[in-house]
């Protein structure tokens, strides 16, 4: 430091010998830390911004090490999953995607490991949907494997690590020499925060809720809100046919929240009825079989009893499915009316009839035109 700077306050001027020694109040050791090299992080963000109309994904490559403060993942490379199936609000690692990832690991990163995966949530926010959690649990279930979520629209990101069998949003992670704080806190353990404009976020929250009257009307409110928001945004950009397709997709895929399906109860009732008839036939057949079995009748009866118990368990499972996922008759009527209303609102409006004066003016104008040759 120069003589002029010596008079200015600077933490580097603190003399340690003049201070009493004590322990820092916060434990610097952590369960697990995550570090991205700056080059790798920049490359991931660039990939995330290439296409914000769908979710895209890839795997994180590096190693897991430890120091005096505990274990950490060092992410130095990533592999794009360009062959993954990408949609508006979901992404899936296909067999082809894994084949290319494994080939690149063998050819370029044989000395490294897959330490997790990343994917985008364009304008959805930072959370893991049910599908994301399925991918994480089935393909990245190692205790040190992480999930990195990037929202390229909102410019936010977050890292999830395993805690007690569930992905947990980290409070911070490192990029180069910088500490990046979490961009969005979970509202509760295992729950995704509500995300405006994020269908997957809505699904993740509602699928965990217990069905009931309040739950149903909340779902209906979400349908109206999302439908009319889309109507306002898209009315000046898309044709009426496109709008109808969008509304139908929103209502069927997200507005009904994937577990409020009109008609599901009817199909379950048909299956239950079929199982009931099968039970009657099995009971009749088992008695006849036992009579013909002679000395083996007790063994035969036991085998048939096992079959009957299996059918009975299936019927009970159907009852649980019906109670959890089916609409009542009243609710079905409301949902069907809602579908009709949204499609009606999106349909082309007929031209309003002309008044007699307007019609006369139109006829007068057409009579002034020269006849077609």
Protein Blocks (a to p, Z undefined) as FASTA:
>chain_A
ZZklmmpccfklpcfklpccdddfbdfbdfbdcdddfklmmmmmmmmmmpmkbccddddd
ddddddfkoccdddfbdcddfkbccdfkbccddfklmmmmmmmmmmmmmmbccfbdcddd
ehkbpcddfklmmmmmmmmmcfkbccddddfknopacddddeehiacddfbdcehjbccd
dfbdcfbghiacddehilklmmmmmmmpccdfklmmmmmmmmmmmmmmmmmmmmmmmcfk
lmmmmmmmmmmmmmnnopacghklmmmmmmmmmmmmmmmmmmmmmmmmmmmnommmmmmm
mmmmmmmmmmmmmmmmmmmmmmmmpccfklmmmmmmmmmmmmmmmpccddddddfklmmm
mmmmmmmpccdZZ
